[in-house]
Structure formats: structure tokens, C-alpha cells
């Protein structure tokens, strides 16, 4: 009895020692510098040889140990040995491919040209959202071509004042992170991300438009995904639009001059399924005229800016209301060099216009965008509101460019307090002076000639237009005399 | 020159019982001359054995000593609170239940006694021949009652005692065998001049003509008197009421028991440290082999089942189908190898070894083998505790190692079955989080648990046993306490290491 019990114990102990040795040997062979073995299956080994490199971001992180044909002959099986760095980077969703000379069409161009003069090698990339670590001895399916992974760090950083918006496209024709956004053939921004909408009915493309160009995007802009577009007929001849998209698709948009108002961050727009039938017209004569008049007309440089106000009115008992205001303002530089914009308070202060049945008005997420003609769109913030409930407010622009030009002080009159709207006179770009009797008309004129209309403000203190006027304040123009001294222009 | 073997001066002896005291001797005064062969007779339960046990020092340290009053000298030394170590070496006793060590051969029993007395083992055959045990059976268990008595005599003579006590040496024997044993005892008495022999017996017929006097313990009068060989050899007539019971305060009684219990624990712990160097190398080695090997089949099988099942279901119930397998295996390996398998191995070990060790100790205590060891001058801790400590301190880490290996191997098989993991991949992931500290902690927990489990087994197993039920109860408690201790040790060490 004792002997048999001991015998079984000895057998168990011997088995345990043998098992421990087997585990130990496997452990040391896996950890002992020789690396982690994995297996990748390709349809075509593309001439890969034993001893070739395994690279991650161009750095050698392993070696090809064996290249063989699968038993059923359907695949090439490549055994890799990853070193510690490779083991650290590899994960179950890493993409492995064989780098060999390859021409992938116009879109991607040629790759792997270094392997023209040296052996093919295996490369892999790990996506940003990495999967779990690989087990030693794991088998992965290799890719036949390099993955289309664009690293976010290759995108330009988002700058101050850049417009961030979302474009909904019916189908993603090869758009990806970093794809350009083009306006009149000029790149104005880039695609930040592309993903399928939650309900799967469209593709959401996040766009960044450079702050120098954000004024080119309005709520009337038309977007489309540019692909080569063949039009015409046999007899009349063919034309190919957006031919450059054959290399890489991009987002294009068109904005009719003077139409629509600038959009704020978070704007959502839908893209047309096809390229809209837009003719590339001639350069408008006004542009040439403006250019000419700017040279000629140096005596009356009043700087008018477009202002877009966006905020949310938090309601306790109902859905939040979005408040949106648009208007015009006069820009000058004050004594300390700050860019000051004087405008109607009803444009830039939600609390001034909103009314609340229950409790106080709760305005949140205010965003004021000031578009400078021919310049960037800048963020502004309210620094002053006129006393006595007057419809006048002053903004200071954040991070105004150093070369920003303001209205000269001598053109701004402070002695006049109130001017009737009927006396408002507008100077059109063509030089004609128009009398505007209603601010709604002024807004229409401004919409048509964005940045191209000057209003003779030498005698006018505040110069304001409203698209969503407050009751009884439509025609209220208040002189600058009430503005605090520190906001007054530099003499 | 000591003239008396026993000298009692107004000596009273009272037994402490559960609820009070029982007076056995009251004011006995007697001198028993040295060198005689005496019979100690009296009614059962009258205190004959207690008198002998007090004289020889066979009371368990965890038992309350009888209460005494007056003087009781043996060979010139007071034995009121037990004999001195030197005096005990001059005495030997043959217990009623012999106390032969079952796990040794008859010859080894005698050799052990010779060694304990500092004499050569080669004297064993002569001693065995002297008591008429030739040829000698292989096992103690196969010996008849008469042969067991003869072997007990041989073992008692091994120490060449000046005083030999025999407790009912003829009990359970037929008259012929009883007469042979009586003659043997007389022969043994005569073999060494000056030896005093006291035989506790009811069987006066067997010793008829062999004794030099009868010491009679009268239960009714609670006195001890001597009749010499010339007096009429009649059974003492005992009349009168049963001995009085002196009531005792329950609180005092409970406090004494509590003190003895705590003192017993402290004694066990102290002895485990003081007697750690193995004195009985042979039994220590046997214990180490026993503890290291016999639980292994059970531990290996159970650990493999746990490792396999845990890995199988961890991978099978993976909510991310096929994902994060490396992480799942890594976590499972860490938990099993570092924490769970060591703890479960301790439980398996307790179930397999600790229960058996406690049962063995309990039976030895019950069969007076432990008392026999003490009588031979062998500290039971040397013979029983030290081997157990070494066996468990070394055996439990071995069991833990085997358990961890088998759990890992079963985990490998499960991982291959569920997700086709390669051996290399499994090993690398399974042991990724297991560092040397984990292994040290696991083996440390095992060794510490082994030590404490050994103490528990010895303490509970060698405590006073009056019946088979006591042995069963001790085994039960040993399992529960040992598992509790293992759990506490593992939880504490694990928390200290990882938190």
C-alpha cells in the first residue's frame, strides 16, 4: 500500500519535473533573445527569402525565418521571428505585407522601390486602435498590398480660427484622412476623419478649413466629392472636370460670391451626389474694378466686417434654442492696439434679444466670428455694451494679425450721437453712393457685395445691419459718443 | 543509603475530574523496602495506576496532575509533582496496553529503547531471547497478547532500570500465559540485583509464590497497606461507600482548562522550535518522503482539473469572440500559478496528509504509544513533531510545485483545444506576468502553511485521548483548523505581496 502510493507519487513528481522542463524550455526559447515567432500567410510571397527583414516604420524589428508553401498549395507561409521591439508593436489587427517593387496606379504611385536593388522584406503597421497582443506562434493573414493607414500626425494641426465642420456625403469615393479640400482649385483645408454615420445612411466627413479661407464657406456653399467627370458629346467634344482627382479624391466646394453668411464651427452641410453643373465663369468685372479702385481710392478706407453670432439659449422646460445673429460692424484699432469692432448689441448678445417666460435667460456656448474682408475670420468677444439698453456693443478680436488695418480715427466721428436710418448712405464698390433707407435693404446689399461695399461712415457713428432684428430696434443707430474712452481709436 | 523504595508520609491523592475531585488516598503512610517484587492490588479505579503514573511521570503535560498532599518519595526523591529527569531514567514501566510502536518491527522497538537508554542496538537479540521471543515475528500487529507482553518486558529491560513497574501484565491472557509472564517478570526482576518491581494486578493467582509482598490499596478507607509474602493471600475485601467527590468551583475548573489549553499551544510551539534539528533522522526522512510523495497523485490530478477547467472556460466564455486571448491567458496564468493553485494545493495537502497525520498521532496517543515513548525517555516531539514539521515544510512546497506544473499543462491542453494556441505562445503568455517573486511567494506560503499545519496536527493529535471518538474529533478539527490557517497565511502573504 505504502509502496504503491509512493510509486504514484514518484511518477507524479517525475511527470511534473519533465513538464516543468518542457515549459521552461519553451519559455526560455520564447524569451531568450531569439524573439517571438509568428506565422503570416500570403497569397504570394513575391520572392521573399529566408533571412529578410521584418520592419516596422522602416526599422528592422525581426527576421524572416522560413518561407514555404502551405500543405494544400493555396498559400505561401512565412515564419517570422520578431524581436522585443517588434513584439511590442505587433497586435492581432496589425497589417503585414511584403514590400516589393509595386506600381499601384496613379492614386498611390510606386512603392517599394528600394527593393529594386535589394531583397523584398516584410513590413507591418499597427493601427491607432490596437488589438490585443499577439501570442507567440500565432498565425495571421498577410495583406497583398500596403494598408491605407494615414497617421493622424501627418495632418496639419488645427490652427486658431480654423473652421471645423462636418460634411455629409452620400458615398465616400476614396476620401480619407488628409484628403484636400479645394475651393476654386486652391486647397483651403483638409479632411480630418471619415466615418460611416451611425444610422449608416451617409458618410460623415470632418473638415478643417483654414482660417484664412473660412469666409469662403457660407451656408449657401455647395459641396461635392471631386472625381474625374466626363461631360460633353461626341460632336461637341468632351470635357473632363476634376481630372486631378484621378490621383486622389478630394472635397470641392463652390460659393456664389456675396451669397449666404459665414458659418460657425460645428456647421453641418450635405454634399451633392454628383458634381453640380457649375460653369467656371470669367473673373467678375467687379473684382477687377475693386482692385483698380483700391489702388485709386485710398482716401476712404473704412473697414467694415461681417459678424456671425452663435449661441444656445438653455431652456429648463423645453429643448434648447439656438440663437443666431448676423450683422456688420466697423473695425478700428484702439489706443492699445486692440482690434475693436463696434456693432449692434442685438447682433452679438443673445441675452439682449432673448426673452424667457420662466426664470432668467441662460445663454451658453457663445461664439462670435468676425470675417475681415480679404483676411481671416477671427474670434471676438464682447467687452462692452452700451448703457441705457442702447443697441450697441463693442467686441475685441482675439489674435488679430499684426498687419490688420483698422479704420483711421479721423474717419470716425464721435460728435454725432444719433443718425436716422434714412440718412444712411452707402458707397458701392463702383463708386456710386446709395442711400439706404432700411437696414433690411442694407443687409441685402451686403449679401450681394460681400466685402465689396463701403459705407460712408464719416458722419455715421454706428453702422449696423440686422437680419433678425429685435422688436423696435430695427432702425436704431447710436453714435459712438457713448463708447468708453479706452475703446476709442488711436489718434 | 536509601532503605525504602517508596516512602509515603501522610500522603493524599485526589483525581481531578470534569466536575470536581475524587479522593483516592487519604493520609497514607507506608515504607516499601527496596529490592522487592511487590504486587499492588485494589479495586478498579482505586488509584493504583494513578499512583504508578505519578511516580513514573506519565501524565500528559496537557492533563491536570492529580492533587496531592503529604510526602511521596521514590528512591529517595520526591515524586509528588512527578519524577526528575534523572530519576525517570532509573525507572521503566510496562503499560497495560504495552504502547508498542506499530510502525516499527518488534526488534526495532527494542532497538529504539536501547538507543534511548544509550546502549548498543546489538544487545537487542539477547534481550529478545531473554524474554523468550525467538523466533521473532515481522510485525507488531501480528503478535499475540503474550508475545506483546514479552516484547514490552524486553523493551522495559533495555534501559536496565532500578525500578520496574508493570500495569496489569497478565490482563487478557489465559492462565498458562499469565503464569509464564509472571515467571518472566520474576526472572527479569532477579536478573538485576537491587531492582524493585511493582506489579499492578488483579491476578494474584498468577503471581502466587513469586512476589515478596502485596501492597493493598483500600478504596473504602483510602489507605495503602503492605502484606508480606507470609500473610494470607486473599483478595482485599472492600466495603463501604464510594469515595466522596469534593465539589469544585466551575469557574476555577474552566480557568484551569483554559490555562492548560493556552499553555499546551505555547508548549507545542516552543517545542517545535527547540526540537527542530532532527533527532530521529530515520523517522524524519520517512516523514519527508511520505509528505512529499504520497499527496502528489491527488494534488496533480486536482490541480490539472482546476487549471484545465479554468482555462477552458476563460477562453470559451470570452465575450469578445477570439479577441484578447493573450490577455485572458495572461491573467488566468497569473491567478492560477501565483495564487489559486498554491492555495488549493494547501487544501489538498491538508485533506490528504494532515488528516492522516492527526489520525496516526491520535491513535498513538490513544494506544499509549506516546506515553511509551515518554517512558523510554524519548521526547515525543523528537519522534513525532520534528519529522512532521520537516515533512510538511518540505512536502507542501513540492506539492505546490507539482500542482502549478500540472495546472499549467492542463491549461495548455485546454488552450490548444479551445483556440488552437501553440505551446510556445501559451507558455510565453501564461507566464508573462509570473515573475520570480510570485514563485518565491508561492513556495514561501507553502512552507509557512506546512509548518503551521504540522503544529496543528501534532497539537490536536497528541492531546489527551480517552476514546476513539476523541481521535475522530481531533482529525476533524485538524482538517478545519489547518485549512483555515492555510487560507489565512495565503491571504495575508498574497495581500502583502500584491497590495
Interface residues (C-beta under 8 A of the other chain):
Chain A: X5 X6 X8 X9 X10 X11 X12 X13 X15 X16 X19 X20 X23 X26 X27 X29 X30 X31 X36 X37 X92 X131 X132 X133 X134 X135 X136 X137 X138
Chain B: X289 X290 X292 X293 X294 X295 X296 X297 X299 X300 X323 X324 X325 X326 X327 X329 X398 X401 X402 X405 X406 X408 X409 X421 X422 X423 X424 X425 X426 X427 X428 X429 X431
